[in-house]
Amino acid sequence: MELKNLGNTGTMVPEIGLGTWNYSGGVEPLRKGVELGAYFIDTAEGYYTEDVVGKAIKGIRDMVFVATKVSGRHLGYDDVLRAAEGSLRLLNTDYIDLYQIHWPNSRFPLKETMRAMEKLVDSGAVRYIGVSNFSTEELREAQSFIKNYPIVSNQVLYNLNNREIERDLLPYWQKHKVTIIAYTPLDNGSLTKNIGFISSHKMKVLEQIANGVQKTIAQVALNWCTSRPNVIAIPKSNSLARTIENCDASGWRLSQDHIRLLDEAFS
């Protein structure tokens, strides 16, 4: 499994992690993913999967990088601290590796939210601060309210079918060493099977490249995603076989010609 620097922290994380939104696969796929090197597990207060992640990491906590999120409804200072306590309890751990703000919410003063996030790092309950679904301007504002710690990541929608962040967000985050955590990197499965949402031309290009490199369509789509600097992907799978397949999307690289063909087909 290839590793990438989380932000500019020096902490290395796998370029393929394990997402748990709408997850119902139990402990085994998560354990298998960790065994295969995908030891970055992402969950959230609002996913209601922190408990199963807690069970999956029991006994192997020091081998796993755990990321979770505070709900966009709980961004008041005291609410953030309470939410973190709840996540720690469900995860059955005494620290969270990456604590993220799930969604920006203008109803809450961002200054107070970030003050609480900083307090959590100061106390040792959280190692790193991240955000999710933040624009460049929102990320800048959030960082302006933190005195001692960087925002190391922004978790956003990114895949071959959804490339809006490439217009301005991706270049900015790469310049400032903010890791992009790509959620839904297989576009809810539409990139793995021809179900009518993708043109026949796009699917043909994907299939031809997959056949040429002797990988699956899903592996090609994930490898395209992680070919970008500072980008890691967190596909979700409820099955053991699919988890193994996703992990095998790392450890090799599409050629620049392959990436160019995909970029053009999915422009």
Secondary structure as UniProt FT lines:
FT   STRAND          3..5
FT   TURN            7..8
FT   STRAND          12..14
FT   STRAND          18..19
FT   TURN            21..22
FT   HELIX           27..35
FT   TURN            36..37
FT   STRAND          40..42
FT   HELIX           45..47
FT   HELIX           50..56
FT   TURN            57..59
FT   HELIX           61..63
FT   STRAND          65..70
FT   TURN            72..73
FT   HELIX           77..91
FT   STRAND          96..101
FT   TURN            106..107
FT   HELIX           110..123
FT   STRAND          126..132
FT   HELIX           136..144
FT   STRAND          151..157
FT   TURN            160..161
FT   HELIX           164..166
FT   TURN            167..168
FT   HELIX           169..175
FT   TURN            176..177
FT   STRAND          179..183
FT   TURN            185..186
FT   HELIX           187..189
FT   TURN            190..192
FT   HELIX           200..213
FT   HELIX           217..226
FT   TURN            229..230
FT   STRAND          231..233
FT   HELIX           240..247
FT   TURN            248..249
FT   HELIX           256..265
//
